[in-house]
């Protein structure tokens, strides 16, 4: 039961640390090569949890299914052109991001998962 409580506390902490970031602020992290693009079907906090707990099976599965990738130069060019915004979560040394759809309102990732 302690592991479940610890995981719930860690998840709550990660959710609090999740925030909106504009491309202009994210660009410097991209230049360092630490931006990881998270598919919108995934829960950003769950991905952060997997990174923190070194859940290699989950991370590898998402990478193989193309739901988790290091941001590419093409991504950066598009994000710059569109002045993109993101939900971001820092799981050092990585910055996990999900692009905010232009039509989406600014609900938190936790709220967005309830909509699906």
Order of alpha helices (4+ residues) and beta strands (2+ residues): alpha-beta-alpha-beta-alpha-alpha-beta-alpha-beta-beta-alpha
